[in-house]
Amino acid sequence: MAVAAVNAMSRPPDFIMFTGDLTHTTDDPKERRQRLSEFREIASGLKVKDVRFMPGEHDASLDNGKAFKEFFGPTNYTFDHKGVHFIVLDNVSDPRATIGDEQLAWLAADLKRQRNDAPIVVFTHRPLFDLMPQWDWATRDGAKAIELLMPYQNVTVFYGHIHQEHHHMTAHIAHHAAKGLMFPLPAPGSQPNRTPLPWDPAQPYKGLGFRGVDAELKEAQYKLTEYPVVTKGQG
């Protein structure tokens, strides 16, 4: 349904990013690859051919991302599009829910090449901030990544994992999550644990779905105000 909806858009997107959990967890390496293959086949139906992927913990945490890399390539990378610098961070291949020192050093080196006012968008699966650590809705060293991003004026983070719309600010950095296409999860802290919301055959898509966001750029208006000039002495 999601593929059909995207293909029906009157104005196709420039590119598509999947923010992880392409499949459901399995202990069987053969089954894991079968599921990744099936997902790749589904995604191949998108008319937009610039499609990018990143793993969720369901895809990568049991084998450190090995199977995911076989099908979709690196788990962390960067790219540029229309003047915006995009950074994909992997905070799921390590089952301890960390980014890791090596990747943080890679992030720091990449950011050093950017202007302080450069528009930067970060994609990651788990939230970088502590949303609900007791539900595994956090990244153990996410604060270190945010610290590296903090000097940059125009940073936006998109993440998955929580399967619902959520918005958060760490100083001037905005963090956004959207609803998932499967397995609706409860709002943070709304129940003792994070078990999926009960299946309701009368409302099969309750808590699932997607949204559209329209952005409009408005020309800034400046008003010139005249102030009297007071001079002392001659002239």
C-alpha distance (Angstrom), angle and dihedral (degrees) to the residues before:
residue distance angle dihedral
M1 . . .
A2 3.80 . .
V3 3.81 92.2 .
A4 3.81 90.5 49.7
A5 3.81 91.6 48.1
V6 3.81 92.7 51.6
N7 3.80 92.1 45.8
A8 3.82 89.5 52.2
M9 3.82 94.4 55.2
S10 3.80 112.8 121.8
R11 3.80 89.8 -139.5
P12 3.80 111.2 35.9
P13 3.81 118.0 -141.7
D14 3.80 119.6 -106.0
F15 3.79 89.8 -123.9
I16 3.80 141.0 -11.9
M17 3.80 127.1 -130.6
F18 3.80 123.9 -163.5
T19 3.82 108.0 -154.9
G20 3.80 97.1 -152.6
D21 3.79 143.9 -83.6
L22 3.77 91.4 89.9
T23 3.80 87.6 161.6
H24 3.79 139.8 18.1
T25 3.80 122.2 -98.3
T26 3.78 119.3 -88.7
D27 3.81 130.7 171.4
D28 3.81 90.7 -146.8
P29 3.84 111.5 91.2
K30 3.81 91.4 -157.4
E31 3.80 92.2 51.3
R32 3.83 90.3 46.2
R33 3.80 90.4 57.1
Q34 3.78 91.4 45.1
R35 3.80 90.4 54.6
L36 3.80 92.8 46.7
S37 3.80 89.2 49.8
E38 3.80 91.2 50.7
F39 3.79 91.4 49.7
R40 3.81 91.4 49.2
E41 3.80 89.0 52.4
I42 3.82 91.3 51.7
A43 3.80 92.4 47.9
S44 3.81 91.1 49.2
G45 3.81 87.0 71.4
L46 3.81 90.7 71.8
K47 3.78 112.8 109.3
V48 3.79 89.5 -148.0
K49 3.77 103.8 84.7
D50 3.81 98.7 -167.6
V51 3.80 95.8 83.5
R52 3.80 121.7 156.7
F53 3.78 130.0 -165.9
M54 3.78 139.4 -159.1
P55 3.80 128.4 178.6
G56 3.77 131.9 -108.2
E57 3.78 123.1 -154.2
H58 3.82 89.5 -96.2
D59 3.81 88.9 60.7
A60 3.79 101.4 40.5
S61 3.80 118.9 11.7
L62 3.82 97.5 87.4
D63 3.82 96.1 53.5
N64 3.82 102.3 22.2
G65 3.79 90.5 -105.6
K66 3.81 96.2 -58.1
A67 3.82 97.6 134.4
F68 3.81 92.7 39.7
K69 3.83 90.7 55.3
E70 3.81 90.4 51.3
F71 3.79 90.5 59.1
F72 3.80 105.7 28.3
G73 3.81 109.2 17.7
P74 3.82 129.3 -128.1
T75 3.78 120.2 15.3
N76 3.81 93.1 -144.9
Y77 3.80 126.7 35.0
T78 3.80 144.3 129.3
F79 3.78 135.7 -123.0
D80 3.79 137.9 173.6
H81 3.78 127.8 -133.2
K82 3.80 128.6 177.7
G83 3.78 93.5 -22.9
V84 3.81 96.1 -45.6
H85 3.81 121.2 114.9
F86 3.81 113.7 -141.3
I87 3.81 123.7 -160.7
V88 3.80 123.8 -168.3
L89 3.81 113.6 -158.4
D90 3.80 124.8 -165.7
N91 3.81 112.4 -143.6
V92 3.81 96.3 154.3
S93 3.82 110.1 58.0
D94 3.79 88.6 75.0
P95 3.82 103.8 69.2
R96 3.82 88.7 -146.3
A97 3.83 88.1 71.7
T98 3.78 94.9 -115.9
I99 3.79 135.8 133.9
G100 3.78 91.5 -144.7
D101 3.80 133.8 -139.1
E102 3.81 94.7 -89.4
Q103 3.79 93.5 54.8
L104 3.81 92.4 42.7
A105 3.82 88.6 55.0
W106 3.81 88.5 49.9
L107 3.81 89.5 51.0
A108 3.80 92.4 49.0
A109 3.82 91.5 50.7
D110 3.80 91.5 49.3
L111 3.79 93.5 48.7
K112 3.81 91.8 51.2
R113 3.80 87.5 66.2
Q114 3.83 91.9 57.1
R115 3.80 128.9 84.7
N116 3.80 115.5 -113.5
D117 3.82 89.2 -116.3
A118 3.82 95.2 44.0
P119 3.82 115.2 128.7
I120 3.81 105.5 -113.1
V121 3.79 128.2 -175.5
V122 3.80 120.9 -169.7
F123 3.81 123.3 -160.2
T124 3.78 118.0 -162.8
H125 3.79 135.8 151.8
R126 3.78 106.2 -134.1
P127 3.81 117.2 44.4
L128 3.79 112.4 -96.4
F129 3.81 90.8 -140.0
D130 3.82 127.2 63.1
L131 3.79 102.7 -93.3
M132 3.83 97.7 154.0
P133 3.81 110.9 -18.9
Q134 3.80 91.1 178.7
W135 3.81 87.5 61.4
D136 3.82 92.5 45.7
W137 3.81 88.0 -106.6
A138 3.79 95.0 137.6
T139 3.80 143.4 62.3
R140 3.79 114.9 -118.1
D141 3.80 93.6 -139.2
G142 3.79 96.7 25.0
A143 3.80 90.8 116.5
K144 3.81 88.5 64.9
A145 3.81 90.8 56.3
I146 3.80 91.3 48.2
E147 3.80 89.5 49.8
L148 3.81 89.9 54.9
L149 3.81 90.8 49.0
M150 3.79 96.0 45.1
P151 3.85 97.8 86.3
Y152 3.82 90.0 59.9
Q153 3.77 115.3 89.1
N154 3.81 101.7 -151.1
V155 3.82 110.9 45.3
T156 3.79 127.9 145.2
V157 3.81 124.9 -180.0
F158 3.80 124.3 -156.4
Y159 3.80 118.7 -168.7
G160 3.81 140.3 169.7
H161 3.81 128.9 -164.1
I162 3.81 99.3 95.5
H163 3.83 95.4 67.3
Q164 3.80 95.2 -140.0
E165 3.77 143.5 79.5
H166 3.78 112.5 -83.3
H167 3.81 135.7 157.7
H168 3.79 128.3 -163.3
M169 3.80 138.6 166.9
T170 3.80 128.3 -146.0
A171 3.80 99.6 -170.4
H172 3.83 103.9 -59.0
I173 3.83 95.4 -16.9
A174 3.81 114.3 102.0
H175 3.82 120.7 -149.3
H176 3.81 120.1 -163.1
A177 3.81 134.1 -176.1
A178 3.81 128.3 -178.6
K179 3.78 135.1 -155.0
G180 3.77 117.9 -78.1
L181 3.78 126.4 -120.2
M182 3.81 92.5 -130.5
F183 3.81 138.0 26.9
P184 3.83 107.3 23.7
L185 3.79 109.8 -140.2
P186 3.81 129.4 -155.5
A187 3.79 124.4 -97.8
P188 3.82 113.4 -91.3
G189 3.82 110.3 -76.8
S190 3.80 94.2 -2.7
Q191 3.82 92.9 120.5
P192 3.82 137.0 14.4
N193 3.81 94.9 -95.3
R194 3.78 138.9 14.7
T195 3.80 99.3 -108.0
P196 3.82 112.6 150.2
L197 3.78 117.6 -92.4
P198 3.83 112.7 -92.3
W199 3.80 116.8 -88.5
D200 3.80 111.7 -104.6
P201 3.82 112.4 -167.6
A202 3.80 89.1 -163.9
Q203 3.82 89.8 58.5
P204 3.82 104.5 27.1
Y205 3.82 94.5 168.5
K206 3.80 98.4 43.2
G207 3.79 109.4 140.7
L208 3.80 92.3 10.6
G209 3.75 133.8 94.8
F210 3.76 142.4 69.7
R211 3.77 140.7 -90.6
G212 3.77 137.7 -141.6
V213 3.78 122.7 -129.7
D214 3.80 121.7 -160.8
A215 3.78 117.1 -157.7
E216 3.77 121.6 -161.0
L217 3.77 123.7 -170.0
K218 3.77 113.4 -147.9
E219 3.77 122.7 -163.0
A220 3.77 110.6 -114.5
Q221 3.79 113.9 -115.7
Y222 3.75 119.6 -141.6
K223 3.80 125.5 -166.5
L224 3.76 119.3 -153.9
T225 3.76 111.1 -140.8
E226 3.80 120.6 -163.7
Y227 3.77 116.5 -139.2
P228 3.85 124.5 -168.6
V229 3.76 114.4 -111.0
V230 3.77 116.5 -135.5
T231 3.75 116.3 -158.4
K232 3.74 131.5 -173.7
G233 3.76 126.1 -144.2
Q234 3.75 123.4 -0.1
G235 3.77 119.3 -3.5
